[in-house]
């Protein structure tokens, strides 16, 4: 060998020795008798971007091995990569693996790190990398298509009581939007790493350069919400469900538009007889007290008819309530209760209260009664009496629990921070008798044929307005109270009560 060639070889050997194991990729096959050496060579080549050398260390590499690596780097504008392998662990005479963490600088927007596993095996007597797409990214099955997109990340994300995602693209959407707007926080801008695995749908892998959304837990129950939305379908209707023992709102299915179930007022019709009966019970009557239910009655120069002019004659307050006798409650409102005590009973059930569920809400209107005729109408939920579906759900909840509570979508602390207040629970006189009377509505009264599950109690309502009628049903079962309202829906017993039955069946299983 000529002296010039010997000198060149000496320089090359010295350079290789100085580089150490990091340059082992220059000599494929050298010191490949252990999985540790093969892993070391592979990671060293990967760190240097030597895709051809990496491929030579892989058993049966796919034809697009290098292209899959380049697709990730180009798609995400990777500017640097750092590998941190752990020790090789043998799982058998011919199998081993090495866990590692890889960190990439993605488009100068931040570092993206994750952990993966390099699998190794003895193939034809030599240790090789058993490569799959999952080596490049855990869970990857096919050829990945990677992209980097600028995105806006909301300051907070509202979730259900169990932490699951809420359906913000349905009738609940306006409520979640207003809740988000009222809670403090500014949206941020970040960069999203998106992956399409083969022909599969795109999936968001990571968002860089911005804080993750702050999760705010609402009182909403995913199962109750889904059941309520399924029940109303596309109807111009609403279902509001509340936990009586806490006032927590469990579901808001609102097909009335916007925040209609919380801010709109409608005549409550015969569901208001809960309030009228509450005034009678607070004044000494009970469910078994005697009452008259003629087909027609004239009181305070106002003629009141029962539905289809049905009559019970002499009966009990319980049965008059169960059969929704207008004549009974209109006459008693005028002759026994009076305007002042009826207004007091309405106040105990939330009329005149400032409702603060976390979004805009109105309770109900119970205007000053200036004549006996107006009082007769008020006693059966007609005339100028108005209520929102939210308020009527609290009426049912108050009977179920024995105390009226202000409804809420958030924990009390967040309500207070938003400038609201949560008043103390207010006891309802005669609640036990009211529960008995509402059970009678379902077992043998106007809702007996609605198909309601056993254990349900409630009150039907058919509220007249102009030339039409709204359909109502309010009720409770276990620790769930609710109101069902169908705008221009017709009959409460025939329309609203069966809708409540569908809701309860879907909710219970």
RODO-2510 file (C-alpha; in nm, 4 decimals, decimal comma):
residues 509
     n   res          X          Y          Z
     1     x     0,0000     0,0000     0,0000
     2     x     0,1262     0,3419    -0,0897
     3     x     0,2092     0,5792     0,1991
     4     x    -0,0571     0,8249     0,0850
     5     x    -0,3319     0,5590     0,1059
     6     x    -0,2106     0,4418     0,4471
     7     x    -0,2257     0,7970     0,5819
     8     x    -0,5821     0,8442     0,4517
     9     x    -0,6958     0,5193     0,6127
    10     x    -0,5403     0,6205     0,9441
    11     x    -0,7301     0,9496     0,9403
    12     x    -1,0604     0,7701     0,8702
    13     x    -1,0107     0,5174     1,1518
    14     x    -0,9181     0,7932     1,3972
    15     x    -1,2329     0,9856     1,3065
    16     x    -1,4503     0,6792     1,3564
    17     x    -1,2952     0,6003     1,6936
    18     x    -1,3376     0,9606     1,8064
    19     x    -1,7059     0,9575     1,7121
    20     x    -1,7734     0,6524     1,9335
    21     x    -2,0893     0,4490     1,9108
    22     x    -2,2836     0,7398     1,7626
    23     x    -2,1139     0,6622     1,4273
    24     x    -2,1682     0,2884     1,4388
    25     x    -2,4112     0,3293     1,1504
    26     x    -2,1100     0,3697     0,9191
    27     x    -2,0438    -0,0010     0,9562
    28     x    -2,3666    -0,1963     0,9010
    29     x    -2,3345    -0,5382     1,0557
    30     x    -2,0500    -0,4434     1,2871
    31     x    -2,1131    -0,5432     1,6522
    32     x    -2,4719    -0,6459     1,5731
    33     x    -2,4626    -0,9460     1,8017
    34     x    -2,6771    -0,7827     2,0739
    35     x    -3,0072    -0,5949     2,0811
    36     x    -2,8336    -0,3191     2,2800
    37     x    -2,5925    -0,2522     1,9943
    38     x    -2,8649    -0,2598     1,7286
    39     x    -3,0791    -0,0175     1,9305
    40     x    -2,7788     0,2099     1,9866
    41     x    -2,6988     0,2141     1,6154
    42     x    -3,0608     0,2789     1,5204
    43     x    -3,1070     0,5689     1,7624
    44     x    -2,7745     0,7231     1,6570
    45     x    -2,8742     0,7090     1,2909
    46     x    -3,2192     0,8496     1,3672
    47     x    -3,0677     1,1393     1,5626
    48     x    -2,8544     1,2244     1,2575
    49     x    -3,1380     1,1788     1,0086
    50     x    -2,9648     0,8901     0,8325
    51     x    -3,2777     0,7198     0,7009
    52     x    -3,0930     0,4782     0,4719
    53     x    -2,8848     0,3465     0,7596
    54     x    -3,1966     0,3172     0,9769
    55     x    -3,3617     0,1135     0,7042
    56     x    -3,0684    -0,1298     0,6904
    57     x    -3,1169    -0,2015     1,0604
    58     x    -3,4852    -0,2849     1,0110
    59     x    -3,6103    -0,6344     0,9339
    60     x    -3,8054    -0,6153     0,6076
    61     x    -3,8597    -0,2343     0,6017
    62     x    -4,1562    -0,1089     0,3932
    63     x    -4,0788     0,0563     0,0628
    64     x    -4,1976     0,3930     0,1966
    65     x    -4,0007     0,3681     0,5254
    66     x    -3,8069     0,6883     0,4603
    67     x    -4,1101     0,8648     0,3112
    68     x    -4,3138     0,8078     0,6287
    69     x    -4,0435     0,9765     0,8381
    70     x    -4,0145     1,2643     0,5920
    71     x    -4,3943     1,3098     0,5833
    72     x    -4,3984     1,3754     0,9581
    73     x    -4,1036     1,6144     0,9516
    74     x    -4,2272     1,8116     0,6506
    75     x    -4,5912     1,8180     0,7527
    76     x    -4,5036     1,9639     1,0933
    77     x    -4,2043     2,1768     0,9851
    78     x    -3,9807     1,9947     1,2339
    79     x    -3,6608     2,1922     1,2934
    80     x    -3,4898     1,9661     1,5488
    81     x    -3,5284     1,6230     1,7071
    82     x    -3,3950     1,4788     2,0324
    83     x    -3,4110     1,1105     2,1291
    84     x    -3,3791     0,9816     2,4854
    85     x    -3,3741     0,5993     2,4878
    86     x    -3,4031     0,3878     2,7999
    87     x    -3,2304     0,0560     2,8624
    88     x    -3,3081    -0,2398     2,6387
    89     x    -3,5281    -0,4990     2,8080
    90     x    -3,5237    -0,8577     2,6832
    91     x    -3,8542    -1,0461     2,6845
    92     x    -3,7125    -1,3727     2,5479
    93     x    -3,4088    -1,5204     2,3721
    94     x    -3,5106    -1,3610     2,0437
    95     x    -3,7181    -1,0589     2,1554
    96     x    -3,6373    -0,7254     2,3183
    97     x    -3,7577    -0,3689     2,3309
    98     x    -3,6342    -0,0238     2,4239
    99     x    -3,8683     0,2510     2,5398
   100     x    -3,7732     0,6007     2,4312
   101     x    -3,8906     0,9603     2,4422
   102     x    -3,8731     1,1680     2,1273
   103     x    -3,8982     1,5489     2,1319
   104     x    -3,9446     1,7559     1,8175
   105     x    -3,9314     2,1310     1,7744
   106     x    -4,2446     2,1816     1,5654
   107     x    -4,2298     2,4827     1,3378
   108     x    -4,0654     2,6895     1,6145
   109     x    -4,4045     2,6867     1,7911
   110     x    -4,2948     2,4615     2,0758
   111     x    -4,1693     2,1158     2,1671
   112     x    -4,3786     1,8067     2,1112
   113     x    -4,2741     1,5084     2,3202
   114     x    -4,4150     1,1610     2,3545
   115     x    -4,2984     0,8151     2,4527
   116     x    -4,2814     0,5168     2,2205
   117     x    -4,1189     0,1738     2,2011
   118     x    -3,8546     0,0334     1,9663
   119     x    -3,9151    -0,3400     1,9227
   120     x    -3,6260    -0,5704     1,8334
   121     x    -3,5973    -0,9345     1,7333
   122     x    -3,3404    -1,1896     1,6154
   123     x    -3,3909    -1,2451     1,2414
   124     x    -3,1710    -1,4992     1,0635
   125     x    -2,9352    -1,4918     1,3562
   126     x    -2,8947    -1,1155     1,3657
   127     x    -3,0711    -0,8578     1,5855
   128     x    -3,2918    -0,6235     1,3847
   129     x    -3,5511    -0,3532     1,4497
   130     x    -3,9078    -0,4848     1,4095
   131     x    -4,0457    -0,1622     1,2695
   132     x    -4,4125    -0,0678     1,2292
   133     x    -4,5729     0,2794     1,1893
   134     x    -4,6394     0,2685     1,5644
   135     x    -4,2614     0,3078     1,6149
   136     x    -4,2957     0,6506     1,4572
   137     x    -4,6043     0,7411     1,6596
   138     x    -4,7898     0,5175     1,9099
   139     x    -5,1092     0,3701     1,7701
   140     x    -5,0316     0,4621     1,4084
   141     x    -5,1372     0,1793     1,1761
   142     x    -5,1032     0,3139     0,8234
   143     x    -4,9210     0,5879     0,6411
   144     x    -4,9726     0,9035     0,8410
   145     x    -5,0592     1,2413     0,6890
   146     x    -4,9492     1,5191     0,9274
   147     x    -5,0456     1,8866     0,9295
   148     x    -4,9948     2,1941     1,1457
   149     x    -5,2860     2,4372     1,1764
   150     x    -5,3334     2,7606     1,3660
   151     x    -5,6319     2,7273     1,5997
   152     x    -5,8190     2,9272     1,8599
   153     x    -5,8394     2,7566     2,1965
   154     x    -6,1263     2,8645     2,4254
   155     x    -6,0278     2,9865     2,7687
   156     x    -6,2662     2,7392     2,9258
   157     x    -6,4569     2,4277     2,8342
   158     x    -6,7897     2,3469     2,9955
   159     x    -6,8419     1,9828     3,0849
   160     x    -7,1167     1,7798     3,2481
   161     x    -7,1201     1,6887     3,6151
   162     x    -6,9231     1,3693     3,5364
   163     x    -6,6654     1,5551     3,3247
   164     x    -6,7914     1,4410     2,9840
   165     x    -6,8379     1,6638     2,6813
   166     x    -7,1706     1,8427     2,6401
   167     x    -7,3561     1,8625     2,3059
   168     x    -7,2977     2,2315     2,2293
   169     x    -7,4382     2,2068     1,8753
   170     x    -7,7970     2,1270     1,9809
   171     x    -8,0684     2,2929     2,1901
   172     x    -7,8215     2,3277     2,4776
   173     x    -7,5903     2,5433     2,2646
   174     x    -7,7248     2,8911     2,3560
   175     x    -7,7000     2,8092     2,7261
   176     x    -7,3377     2,6947     2,7026
   177     x    -7,2470     2,9989     2,4933
   178     x    -7,3898     3,2392     2,7492
   179     x    -7,2317     3,0514     3,0377
   180     x    -6,8929     3,0764     2,8650
   181     x    -6,9391     3,4461     2,7927
   182     x    -7,0292     3,5246     3,1533
   183     x    -6,7393     3,3360     3,3059
   184     x    -6,4055     3,5155     3,2907
   185     x    -6,1292     3,4172     3,0491
   186     x    -5,9839     3,5077     2,7113
   187     x    -5,9405     3,2659     2,4233
   188     x    -5,5862     3,1903     2,3072
   189     x    -5,4221     3,1077     1,9736
   190     x    -5,2110     2,7960     1,9304
   191     x    -5,0926     2,5438     1,6744
   192     x    -5,2656     2,2093     1,6367
   193     x    -5,0914     1,8900     1,5285
   194     x    -5,3407     1,6880     1,3249
   195     x    -5,2980     1,3329     1,1988
   196     x    -5,4866     1,1317     0,9402
   197     x    -5,4035     0,7623     0,9826
   198     x    -5,4236     0,6052     0,6382
   199     x    -5,7727     0,6730     0,5064
   200     x    -5,9170     0,7373     0,8532
   201     x    -6,0686     1,0609     0,9824
   202     x    -5,8381     1,3418     1,1008
   203     x    -5,7572     1,3410     1,4705
   204     x    -5,6106     1,6170     1,6836
   205     x    -5,2919     1,4939     1,8516
   206     x    -5,1605     1,8011     2,0319
   207     x    -5,2032     2,1777     2,0589
   208     x    -4,8858     2,3819     2,1108
   209     x    -4,8188     2,7372     2,2199
   210     x    -5,1299     2,7933     2,4322
   211     x    -5,2657     2,6815     2,7666
   212     x    -5,5248     2,4073     2,7635
   213     x    -5,8847     2,5112     2,8215
   214     x    -5,9886     2,5386     3,1837
   215     x    -6,2609     2,2820     3,2444
   216     x    -6,5633     2,4156     3,4292
   217     x    -6,7986     2,1517     3,5623
   218     x    -7,1688     2,2282     3,5254
   219     x    -7,4565     2,0580     3,7065
   220     x    -7,5859     1,9040     3,3829
   221     x    -7,6221     1,5274     3,3691
   222     x    -7,5283     1,3754     3,0315
   223     x    -7,7839     1,0946     3,0568
   224     x    -8,0703     1,3249     3,1588
   225     x    -7,9739     1,5743     2,8862
   226     x    -7,9713     1,3072     2,6171
   227     x    -8,3075     1,1716     2,7370
   228     x    -8,4650     1,5183     2,7340
   229     x    -8,3354     1,6015     2,3856
   230     x    -8,4568     1,2673     2,2530
   231     x    -8,8015     1,3245     2,4021
   232     x    -8,8662     1,6696     2,2535
   233     x    -8,7115     1,5909     1,9141
   234     x    -8,7859     1,8763     1,6730
   235     x    -9,0923     2,0024     1,8620
   236     x    -9,1326     2,3620     1,9748
   237     x    -9,1090     2,2390     2,3308
   238     x    -8,8852     2,2267     2,6338
   239     x    -8,7916     1,9957     2,9182
   240     x    -8,6104     2,1337     3,2227
   241     x    -8,4986     1,8826     3,4850
   242     x    -8,3790     1,9668     3,8375
   243     x    -8,2441     1,7725     4,1355
   244     x    -8,4924     1,8692     4,4116
   245     x    -8,2497     1,8166     4,6989
   246     x    -7,9930     2,0668     4,5632
   247     x    -8,1545     2,2843     4,2958
   248     x    -7,8990     2,1599     4,0412
   249     x    -8,0255     2,1769     3,6833
   250     x    -7,9718     1,8330     3,5301
   251     x    -8,1055     1,8911     3,1793
   252     x    -8,2209     2,1722     2,9520
   253     x    -8,3707     2,0580     2,6216
   254     x    -8,4990     2,3780     2,4638
   255     x    -8,6736     2,3768     2,1282
   256     x    -8,8335     2,7177     2,1915
   257     x    -8,5336     2,9073     2,0534
   258     x    -8,2469     3,0786     2,2322
   259     x    -8,2936     3,0708     2,6079
   260     x    -8,6688     3,0319     2,5724
   261     x    -8,7122     2,7833     2,8559
   262     x    -8,5472     3,0298     3,0962
   263     x    -8,6547     3,3750     2,9778
   264     x    -8,9981     3,3320     2,8177
   265     x    -9,3235     3,3551     3,0132
   266     x    -9,6402     3,1574     2,9439
   267     x    -9,9677     3,1076     3,1317
   268     x    -9,9075     2,7963     3,3445
   269     x   -10,2694     2,6821     3,3346
   270     x   -10,3659     2,4082     3,5768
   271     x   -10,0058     2,3404     3,6831
   272     x   -10,0528     2,6582     3,8912
   273     x   -10,3092     2,4687     4,0982
   274     x   -10,0071     2,3406     4,2930
   275     x    -9,9617     2,6990     4,4140
   276     x   -10,3333     2,7485     4,4811
   277     x   -10,3533     2,4191     4,6682
   278     x   -10,0416     2,5221     4,8605
   279     x   -10,2234     2,8335     4,9819
   280     x   -10,5173     2,6210     5,1011
   281     x   -10,2920     2,3755     5,2820
   282     x   -10,0966     2,6573     5,4475
   283     x   -10,4305     2,7910     5,5772
   284     x   -10,5355     2,4682     5,7472
   285     x   -10,6913     2,2403     5,4853
   286     x   -10,5496     1,8969     5,3982
   287     x   -10,5719     1,6615     5,1010
   288     x   -10,8813     1,4932     5,2446
   289     x   -11,0742     1,8125     5,3141
   290     x   -11,4137     1,8412     5,1468
   291     x   -11,4511     2,0392     4,8252
   292     x   -11,7163     2,0919     4,5573
   293     x   -11,6517     2,0254     4,1880
   294     x   -11,9549     2,1279     3,9794
   295     x   -11,9339     2,1404     3,6000
   296     x   -11,9771     2,5214     3,5993
   297     x   -11,9415     2,7845     3,8661
   298     x   -11,9963     3,1599     3,8691
   299     x   -11,7640     3,3370     4,1115
   300     x   -11,6926     3,7115     4,1264
   301     x   -11,9038     3,7525     3,8126
   302     x   -11,6705     3,5186     3,6231
   303     x   -11,8104     3,1956     3,4740
   304     x   -11,5672     2,9060     3,5049
   305     x   -11,6089     2,5709     3,3249
   306     x   -11,4361     2,2385     3,3766
   307     x   -11,2821     2,0615     3,0774
   308     x   -11,5676     1,9015     2,8840
   309     x   -11,7961     2,0206     3,1669
   310     x   -11,7126     1,7161     3,3812
   311     x   -11,8297     1,7246     3,7426
   312     x   -11,7444     1,5334     4,0624
   313     x   -12,0012     1,6928     4,2907
   314     x   -11,9014     1,6827     4,6548
   315     x   -11,5494     1,5374     4,6733
   316     x   -11,2111     1,5911     4,8404
   317     x   -10,9418     1,8458     4,7672
   318     x   -10,7196     1,5553     4,6556
   319     x   -10,9677     1,4306     4,3966
   320     x   -11,0542     1,7795     4,2737
   321     x   -10,6820     1,8362     4,2199
   322     x   -10,6302     1,4976     4,0544
   323     x   -10,9179     1,5612     3,8115
   324     x   -10,8096     1,9264     3,7680
   325     x   -11,1422     2,0859     3,8589
   326     x   -11,1258     2,4469     3,7478
   327     x   -11,4486     2,5250     3,9273
   328     x   -11,3095     2,4083     4,2623
   329     x   -10,9881     2,6114     4,2559
   330     x   -11,1326     2,9267     4,0977
   331     x   -11,4057     2,9460     4,3618
   332     x   -11,1697     2,8682     4,6505
   333     x   -10,9216     3,1306     4,5276
   334     x   -11,1935     3,3955     4,5490
   335     x   -11,3950     3,2804     4,8516
   336     x   -11,1322     3,1177     5,0761
   337     x   -10,7803     3,2297     4,9846
   338     x   -10,7963     3,5881     4,8657
   339     x   -10,5446     3,7865     4,6651
   340     x   -10,2943     3,8446     4,9455
   341     x   -10,2589     3,4794     5,0521
   342     x   -10,2484     3,3542     4,6923
   343     x    -9,9683     3,6025     4,6179
   344     x    -9,7841     3,4821     4,9304
   345     x    -9,8104     3,1216     4,8140
   346     x    -9,6798     3,2195     4,4699
   347     x    -9,3866     3,3919     4,6399
   348     x    -9,3005     3,0764     4,8320
   349     x    -9,2818     2,8915     4,4974
   350     x    -9,0494     3,1460     4,3351
   351     x    -9,2742     3,4117     4,1809
   352     x    -9,1029     3,7454     4,2301
   353     x    -8,7660     3,5783     4,3002
   354     x    -8,4609     3,6798     4,0982
   355     x    -8,3463     3,3501     3,9486
   356     x    -7,9698     3,3198     3,9020
   357     x    -7,8949     2,9856     3,7366
   358     x    -7,5774     3,1211     3,5723
   359     x    -7,7439     3,2579     3,2571
   360     x    -8,0270     3,5050     3,2013
   361     x    -8,3550     3,3854     3,3468
   362     x    -8,6923     3,5195     3,4474
   363     x    -8,9157     3,3656     3,7070
   364     x    -9,2816     3,4509     3,6734
   365     x    -9,5307     3,7328     3,6858
   366     x    -9,8050     3,7392     3,9461
   367     x    -9,9507     4,0894     3,9058
   368     x   -10,1580     4,2576     4,1687
   369     x   -10,5120     4,1212     4,1465
   370     x   -10,7593     4,4105     4,1279
   371     x   -11,0868     4,2207     4,0887
   372     x   -11,2518     3,8978     4,1928
   373     x   -11,2730     3,7844     3,8306
   374     x   -10,8957     3,8244     3,7905
   375     x   -10,8435     3,6312     4,1140
   376     x   -11,0638     3,3469     3,9867
   377     x   -10,8527     3,3290     3,6706
   378     x   -10,5279     3,3474     3,8672
   379     x   -10,6366     3,0541     4,0848
   380     x   -10,6298     2,8286     3,7786
   381     x   -10,3139     2,9764     3,6216
   382     x   -10,4881     3,1948     3,3632
   383     x   -10,5340     3,5681     3,3160
   384     x   -10,2146     3,7611     3,3802
   385     x   -10,0209     3,4856     3,5592
   386     x    -9,7018     3,3982     3,3707
   387     x    -9,4241     3,1448     3,4323
   388     x    -9,1162     3,0145     3,2550
   389     x    -9,0598     2,6406     3,2107
   390     x    -8,7602     2,6814     3,4433
   391     x    -8,9763     2,8248     3,7212
   392     x    -9,2356     2,5489     3,6836
   393     x    -8,9607     2,2873     3,7174
   394     x    -8,8671     2,4491     4,0501
   395     x    -9,2328     2,4241     4,1595
   396     x    -9,2257     2,0468     4,1076
   397     x    -8,8865     2,0266     4,2797
   398     x    -9,0156     2,2241     4,5792
   399     x    -9,3022     1,9795     4,6317
   400     x    -9,0703     1,6799     4,5958
   401     x    -8,8184     1,8098     4,8510
   402     x    -9,0428     2,0156     5,0759
   403     x    -8,8376     2,3311     5,0179
   404     x    -8,8096     2,5698     4,7251
   405     x    -8,4550     2,6218     4,5986
   406     x    -8,3189     2,8584     4,3381
   407     x    -8,2079     2,6571     4,0329
   408     x    -7,8446     2,6632     3,9206
   409     x    -7,6233     2,5394     3,6386
   410     x    -7,2962     2,5982     3,8266
   411     x    -7,1618     2,5519     4,1746
   412     x    -7,2748     2,8317     4,4106
   413     x    -6,9257     2,9868     4,4243
   414     x    -6,9275     3,0563     4,0496
   415     x    -7,2811     3,1943     4,0691
   416     x    -7,1678     3,4425     4,3359
   417     x    -6,8608     3,5403     4,1343
   418     x    -7,0939     3,6255     3,8465
   419     x    -7,2844     3,8660     4,0706
   420     x    -7,5675     3,6337     4,1630
   421     x    -7,6812     3,4969     4,4948
   422     x    -7,8256     3,1681     4,6037
   423     x    -8,1045     3,2292     4,8569
   424     x    -8,1557     2,9879     5,1430
   425     x    -8,4066     2,7042     5,0851
   426     x    -8,7624     2,8108     5,1600
   427     x    -8,9959     2,5556     5,3261
   428     x    -9,3266     2,4725     5,1582
   429     x    -9,6184     2,4308     5,4020
   430     x    -9,8250     2,1204     5,3288
   431     x    -9,5617     1,9650     5,0985
   432     x    -9,6504     1,6120     5,2120
   433     x   -10,0163     1,6635     5,1158
   434     x    -9,9107     1,8146     4,7832
   435     x    -9,6990     1,5072     4,7094
   436     x   -10,0005     1,2893     4,7862
   437     x   -10,2200     1,4991     4,5563
   438     x    -9,9676     1,4932     4,2715
   439     x    -9,9360     1,1152     4,2980
   440     x   -10,3143     1,0933     4,2651
   441     x   -10,2942     1,2829     3,9348
   442     x   -10,0861     0,9964     3,7913
   443     x   -10,2510     0,6988     3,9591
   444     x   -10,6124     0,7929     3,8902
   445     x   -10,6348     1,1479     3,7624
   446     x   -10,5758     1,3389     3,4402
   447     x   -10,2343     1,1750     3,3738
   448     x   -10,3419     0,8176     3,4493
   449     x   -10,3344     0,7157     3,0821
   450     x   -10,0056     0,8852     2,9894
   451     x    -9,7867     0,5792     3,0455
   452     x    -9,5800     0,7409     3,3198
   453     x    -9,3466     0,5047     3,5113
   454     x    -9,4435     0,3852     3,8574
   455     x    -9,3433     0,6286     4,1283
   456     x    -9,4097     0,9394     3,9178
   457     x    -9,6146     1,2273     4,0593
   458     x    -9,7216     1,5364     3,8693
   459     x    -9,9766     1,7884     3,7503
   460     x   -10,1163     1,8426     3,4025
   461     x   -10,1944     2,1811     3,2571
   462     x   -10,3731     2,3087     2,9473
   463     x   -10,3215     2,6831     2,9309
   464     x   -10,5428     2,8980     2,7108
   465     x   -10,3971     3,1888     2,5153
   466     x   -10,5717     3,3695     2,2333
   467     x   -10,7251     3,1030     2,0131
   468     x   -10,4929     2,8205     2,1175
   469     x   -10,3613     2,6258     2,4142
   470     x   -10,0184     2,5387     2,5544
   471     x    -9,9600     2,1898     2,6952
   472     x    -9,7882     2,1479     3,0346
   473     x    -9,6867     1,8698     3,2683
   474     x    -9,4747     1,9139     3,5791
   475     x    -9,3694     1,6322     3,8059
   476     x    -9,1069     1,4380     3,9936
   477     x    -8,9773     1,0868     4,0343
   478     x    -8,7134     0,9965     4,2927
   479     x    -8,4632     1,2868     4,3088
   480     x    -8,5582     1,4226     3,9661
   481     x    -8,8146     1,6989     3,9111
   482     x    -8,9069     1,8442     3,5741
   483     x    -9,1332     2,0581     3,3644
   484     x    -9,2542     1,9667     3,0155
   485     x    -9,3917     2,2465     2,7987
   486     x    -9,5162     2,2321     2,4377
   487     x    -9,5928     2,5668     2,2792
   488     x    -9,9388     2,5569     2,1159
   489     x    -9,9307     2,1871     2,2001
   490     x   -10,2966     2,1424     2,2886
   491     x   -10,3869     1,9193     2,5820
   492     x   -10,1595     1,8733     2,8819
   493     x   -10,2958     1,5249     2,9637
   494     x   -10,2911     1,4070     2,6021
   495     x    -9,9649     1,5672     2,4810
   496     x    -9,7377     1,6899     2,7609
   497     x    -9,7837     1,3993     3,0039
   498     x    -9,7004     1,1312     2,7410
   499     x    -9,3949     1,3362     2,6433
   500     x    -9,2884     1,3340     3,0076
   501     x    -9,3302     0,9559     3,0081
   502     x    -9,0952     0,9240     2,7097
   503     x    -8,8405     1,1404     2,8889
   504     x    -8,8559     0,9389     3,2099
   505     x    -8,8314     0,6044     3,0297
   506     x    -8,5274     0,7221     2,8326
   507     x    -8,3677     0,8614     3,1492
   508     x    -8,4225     0,5520     3,3599
   509     x    -8,2874     0,3195     3,1065
***
